[in-house]
């Protein structure tokens, strides 16, 4: 599960059914935005019919949100198109990777992200120890 993918999907403006399926795909996706799942699992998670999920995936692909790659005899591979993270190279929390996009499967340019660490400071009106 990629929290980055899930948070980006939550910001998309979509109708309810499309958003629900997109949230499921985001929940299943790895850090590269790739996932593969069975329709049975998708139906169980979303409480939608298999046909509704199939139609929604076709619609999300037509909008350019995902790409489906057919794998005969197996479940389709789905690539979720993610935006690059603006925190890359900020130096907060250390560097991870070169900061440049890496070539993923299916010719999709993917940027690996990380969660930025937050430093909390006390307001000036609160007493400090010491």
HUZI-V495304 format. One record per helix or strand. SS is the DSSP state (2 for helix, 1 for strand). FROM is the first residue (numbers start at 0). TO is the last residue. If there is no record, write none. Layout:
# HUZI-V495304
SS;FROM;TO
SS;FROM;TO
This chain:
# HUZI-V495304
2;2;10
2;15;27
1;33;35
2;38;45
2;49;61
1;65;68
1;76;79
1;101;102
2;104;106
1;108;109
